[in-house]
Amino acid sequence: MEVILREDVEKLGHRGQVVKVTPGYARNFLLPRRIAVPATGANKKIVEQEREAYLRREAKVQNDAQDLAKLLSSVELSISQKAGENDQLFGSVTVADLAAALEKKGYNIDRKKIQLDEPIKTLGDFKVNVKLHKEVTVELPVHVVREA
């Protein structure tokens, strides 16, 4: 069965793309959630209009993300934590801590956009990626220091 995607679906396709899926997947998952519509002539025109509007909005969001990335490129975070011997932290520095530190500096960034493979558990300097947009990523230097 052919459907037109109304949203990006991982491992399937992008918005506005016509893809061939099994009838059950379309009937039970894609169509009820309004992620896709059947591939008919009328639907193709409607989805094309939606895609053009989406591209305009996406360009604006990407420009805003690039502006924010320029501002964030000069920011350095310093987080103080209690630490024991061998510079091991009591606890760890997580994305929630990083988001709170950014908020104190005046940047309201969703913690889901901060990419940290695993929590920071030692003192030192680290690089943390913040994915502001699917094409805009900024690298923040994070300094974890011993709490006085």
ABEGO torsion letter per residue (X at the ends): XBBBBABBBBGAEBBGBBBBBBAAAAAAAAAAAGABBBBBAAAAAAAAAAAAAAAAAAAAAAAAAAAAAAAAAABBBBBBBBBBBGGBBBEBBBAAAAAAAAAAAGBBBBAAABBBABBBABBEBBBBBBBABAABBBBBBBBBBBBX
